[in-house]
Amino acid sequence: MKELVIDLEAEKKEILKRYRALLKACKSSLQKGDKRMIRKAFDMALESHQDMRRKSGEPYIYHPIAVAQIAAEEIGLGTTSIVCALLHDVVEDTDMTLEDVELEFGKKVAKIIDGLTKISGVFDYTNSSLQAENFRKMLLTLADDVRVILIKLADRLHNMRTMDHMPREKQLKISSETIYLYAPLAHRLGLYAMKSELEDLAMKYTEPATYKYIAKKLNEKKAERELYIKKFIDPIKKILNEQGLKAEVYGRSKSIHSIWNKMRKKNIPFEEVYDLFAIRVILDSTMDNEKADCWKAYSIVTDFYKPNPDRLRDWISMPKFNGYESLHTTVMGPKGQWVEVQIRTERMNEIAEKGFAAHWKYKEGQPTDNTNSGLESWLQKVREMLKNPESNALDFIDDFKMNLFSDEIFIFTPKGALRQLPLGATALDFAFDIHSDLGASCIGAKVNHKLVPLSYKLQNGDQVEIITSSKQAPKEDWLSFVITAKAKSKIKSSLKEEKKKIAEEGKEILERKLKSLKIPFTIENLNKLTTYFRLHASQDFLYQVAKGIIDIGDLKEYLNAEKTPENKVYERTEPTDFIKKLKADEIDTLLIGEDLQKIDYKLSNCCNPIPGDDVFGFVTVGDGIKIHRTNCPNATKLMSNFGYRIVKAKWNSQKQLAFLTGLKIIGIDQVGLINNLTGVISTDFKVNMRSITVDSHDGIFEGTIMVYVNDTMHLDNLINKIKQVKGITDVRRFDTDTPVEKAS
Ligand code: MN
């Protein structure tokens, strides 16, 4: 361990230097008296945190200063938020109370700090209550005052930027939360720059190897790319100028995370991702001329470079939900390469970078002017969703996230009014969006005058008319295709009502039966019966009685049953107890838990980890510890929602054990290919194959081979060897794509 030498004098100087940089960052928004307020907040924070240090050994005060700086510089927040950012950890981590804050800074600041303190449990990883409940709390505070969430995002961004000193499992957990909720929130609030940085930082921890690989590749071609960009923009710059448009034109690299996303989605190697950058044309224009200027610029660009007609996106006529306005086109650049061009004005660019907050001037005393903001209507939706929250917090967050992150489509009503819905919304979602009664009685829809079923997935620009019937009622299977949170919660609450009614009938049936047997109807008897049938709630029992699922012919026998059948409800076990109970296994290749013990585990079959993979353990309820790869498709959800069930796991691979993994092989079909292939695998390389599936069409060979390997190095060698087989063009490991594993 490195010894820490602390020079207090130097630190004092550094703190003041950072404070001055903060003041400079908020200079533009400072009004009379603001500076004094900020100073007061800084002094209070400095004093309260004075003996605290961060994991890195630095003085704690660096953190609130940095959070305040992000709030000012990168989100464009005003003085109240700067004050709150400086004080954001004071109530939670020090002796200072909310009353102290209110006394010094007033009600408004105290309320925001209260919100920030309430949701701080999200960061507290040892808290073993369901993470989703914390997320829900966070969203509740979001509905109160958006500044709470904006400061929380600044807090999260700074924590992500300075996570190197955290233990590995905390890095994984925090990164997963970031991907699961914070990045989507930043996206939803229009903070694109922050969203990209959060995603890249999270990827750096969850996928270190891939992250480094892409970063390296990007760097290698940097000079070449810059030359290309210059060649691309020089001529259009010139014409824009000649045509009297003041514009800044530059190329901008896509984020590592978005490049990786593309590689995964299209299943292509880095070399085949063509849009590693986008060109931005930022116009200096007045409010009145913005739209005309943007289209003029568009016409200049597409006169010079041929556009792909399918790739025009007009978010100027219809801005995105989060306020994003821009004109996107993809054109054929030099050397036959497709290039994305984004055209917008400086004002639009400010919104694109800093989000709506940039235009929300939270000036002291005056209410916000956001009459026309799409964000306000989104917040309205959030409040609506929170009004009837799901009893199951996890479901709620899942639904919410789905609505939070997906892109939106525009749908017209029969009268031509415009509604925005998330991508993937069905005709039934649209009905519920208009009104819950319309949704509940919906039997079908006409889309562009053609009759379609309820489950029809709407397309951008569809005009939808809903057909209803007074006899219709919400059905269980509707839940399988609606995607909006509003539709889901309305259907669920209606089904619950229905169930309650049927259970009432069941109660009457039971009462009659008991009466005929001269047994009193008591809660005790009801509970006995419910337990006998291994049900959780007496309502479930009564429902099943009414539905005839349960036959109550032998009531006496059930009630007198000495022993109720084995209880199916599992006790929740704390992970640590759980680990202790497990017996050490002699054949260890994995070390699990804080002190990396040798205990029993199972390899999950959604990602088939092999030695050398970056892995973690997940404590399941009935199935011991399961090992997943950190890049497993299910990992993010497991880690962010059940963080307390994550245990550290590390390979300790000395034994020659074999692990199953899959390879996807693509090539040009030719005589003897399979023979050569299996020859390399089993004869030359002596690897056992479990299965091989081959598909050949139009001369293209596509094979999937399941093989047993020892570790990632062994696998890499095998892949390289197969690549040398004549006719093979591509070999890669694939992740078996099984549906999300239940957390229990
Ligand atoms: Mn903090």
Residues whose N, C-alpha, C, O or C-beta is under 5 A from the ligand:
A	BS01	MN	D89 D155
